[in-house]
Amino acid sequence: MLLIPAIDLKDGHCVRLEQGDMDKATVFSEDPGAMAAHWINKGARRLHLVDLNGAFAGKLKNESAIKSILKAVGDEIPVQLGGGIRDLEMIERLLDDGISTVIIGTAAVKSPEFVQDACTAFPGHIMVGLDARDGKVATDGWSKITWHEVIDLAKKFEDYGVEAIIYTDIGRDGMMKGINMDATIKLAQTIRIPIIASGGLSNNQDIEALCEAEVEGVMGVIAGRSIYAGDLDLTAAQKYADELTLKFAKKII
């Protein structure tokens, strides 16, 4: 079970939002590269970047901050990025710059064929981010709720060949109220590709529930406000997750 630190970028700064509200942003660092180095030093095995401005604008807006993160990371750990990615040329450029996996969100919902084309052109490098409230997918930086069901879209993108689905309960994101485990497990049970949970991670009880669900296909969780605010220590939390993963694996054997 991977605990994946999130670095959300707004106006070149590292921030955390409450329920995706751009007007409720807490700035945690003005140096994205230093923040990336900090999480690597704390034992991060992967980083999750989001260009928040890009998610609303429909094109990347924090490229200089992204490049500073990639420079700080080097070849140490994989970096995944979402927010404002709308065309194949942008994906190619990001992969060339050092991004390991590109996350398609709004464009996946509005133009599913784009995901299919991306998976064909860049196999092994495409994830889809499905953000939902009450089972309905949200787009455009969570500002619009669609009629699409999460499970239906996840099945479609699985068929297209995406590497994983990042599932976010937007009602819990940034609120530290716990992961929506019922919805996360239901989604994981429905498809064969891995699920990365997001939205609400707050304590060791969440980690234990996630590790128990690893057998269902939940491979990781995005860690945001909880590790920035100090409610969870990333090093200790990842160690705890590793111990639980081993424990539950032994039970299965």
N, C-alpha and C positions, 0 to 999 in steps of 0.2 A: 504494500500500500504506500503510494507516494504522497507525501505532503508537498504541494507545489506552491511556493510563494507567488502571490500575484503582485505585479508592479503595474498599477493603473496610471496612465499618463494623461495629464490635463495641463495644457499650456506649458509643457516642458517640465512639469513637476510630478513627483510621485504622490498620489492622493488616494483616498478611499471615499466612496460615495455611500449614501444611505439609500437603498432601494433604487439605485440608478439615477438619483436626482442630482443633476449637475450643479444645482444651487446649494446642495448639502455636501460639499466636498471638504474633507479635512486633509491639509497638506502635511505629509510625513517627511518629505525630503525634497530639496531643490536640486539634488544631484543624483539623477537616475543611475549613473554608472557606479557611484559609491554604494547605492542601495543594493544593486545587483551583487557587488563584491561582498557586501555584508551578509546576504543570504547564502552565498556560496561558502563563506567562512562558518556559517551556522550549520552547514551540512546539507543544503539544498541539492537535490539531484536533478532538478528541472526547474525552469522559470516560466511563468505565465505572464505575458505582456498584453495589455489592452490599450489601444490608442482611443481614449474616450472621445476626444474631439473628432477623430476620424469616424467613429461609429455614428455620430450625428451628421457629419458633413458628407459622408459617403466617399471619402478619400483620406489617405494618411495625412495627419497634421503634426505628428511628433517625430518625424524622421531623424532629426538630430539627436533627440533623447534616445531613440531606439539604437542608433549607431554607437552612442556612448556606452550603452548597456552591452552591446555585442563586443565592443572593444574590451570592456572590463571582464567579460565572461571568457572570451577567447574560445578555446576548444574544450573547456572544462566540463560543461554540462549542456544538454539541449535547451533551446529556447523556443517557445511557441508564441505566436503573435496573432491577435485578432483586432478588428476595429477598422472599418472603412476599406476593406479589401474587396474590390469589385471587378478586377480584370486579370487575365492570365499574365500580362506583362508585369504587373505589380508583383504577382506571386513569384515569377521568375527572378525579378530583381531582389526580392527579400531573401529568397533561398540562396542566391549568389552572395548576398551580404553576410550570410551566416545564420539566418533563421532556420531552425530545423523543421518546424511544422507550422503551416499557416492555418488559421481558424477562420472559416467562412460562416458568417452569421446571417445578417439581414439579406444579403445577396442569395444565400441558399434558399431562403423562403420565397423570395420574389422571383428568382430565376433558377430553379432547380437544375436546369441543363448546364448552368455555369459550374455547378459542383461536379457534374458528370464529366465535363470537359477538363476541369482541373485535375480530377482523379486520373484521367487518361494521360494528361500531359505530365503530371508530377506524382506518379504512384508512390505511396508511402509517406507523402508529405502533407496530406490534407486531412484536417479535422473539421467537423461542423459543430458550431455552438448553437444549442437550442435553449433559449431563455423563455421561461413560461410562468404564467400566473394561472392557477386553478386549471392546469392542464392545457391551456391555450398558449400558443407561441406568440412572443412579442418581438417586434422589429424596431429598427430606427432608434437604437440606443434605449430600448424599452419604452419608447414613447407611444407605440401603437400596439394594441392587442389584436391579433388576427383570429380567424375562425379555425385555423389549422390545429389539429391535435398533435401533441409531441410525439406520441408513439407512431402515428401514421407517417410523419416525416422521417423519423429515425429509421424506420424500415426501408423507406425509399433510398435514403442516403447510404444505408448499409449495402444495398444492392449496387449502388454506384461505385463502391469501393473505398469509402472514407476509412481512415485509420481508427477513429474513435469519435464518440459523441461527448461533448461537454454540456452537461445539463445543469442549468441554473434555475433555482426557484427565486424569482425576483422579489417575491414578497418577503424573503428572509435575508437577501444579500445585504451585507453591511450592518445587519441588526444583531448578529451573534445570538440568534434564537434557536440554533440547532439546525442540522441538515434535515430536509424533508426526505426521510429515509423511505417512507412508503412509496412515494412517487419514483424515487431513484431506483429502488429495488425492482419495482414493477417494470420500469423501462429496461433495466439490465436483463431481466428475465425474458423480455420480449425479443431482444436482438442478440446476435452472436458477437458483435464487435464490443470492445471495452467501453465502459462509461467512466467519465471523470465527473465527480460530483462537485457542485459549487453552490455557494449561498448559505451562510449561516453557521459555518464551523465555529464552535465556541469552546469545546472542552474535551477531556479524555473520554467522556461517555460517547461523544460523537465519533471519535476515532475508533473506539471499540465496536460500535455499530457498523461502521464502514468496513473495518477489517473482517468482521463476521460476514459481510456481504460480498467480500472479495471473490468468494467461490461462485457468486452469481454473475461476476463480470465487472464489478466496480474496482478499477485499477488505481484510482487516485482521487485526491480531493484538492481543490483550490483553497489555499489558506490566505485570508486577507486581513480584515480588521483585527481578528483575534491575535495574530502574531505581531501586528504593528502596535497594538495597544498593550501587549505584554500578557494577555490572558493565557496564551500558550507560548511556551518556549519551543522554537522550531527544532532545535537539537534534541531536546528531551522528548518532544512529541513524536519525532520520526523514530527515535529509538524505541519508544513504547509501541508504535505501530509495527515495527519490525518484529518485536517480541510477540505481539498478538498474531501477526501473520504466521509465524512459526508455530505458535500454539494451535491455531485453528487448522493449519495444514496437517499437524500430527493427529488431530481428531478425525480428520477425513480419512487418513491412512489407516 
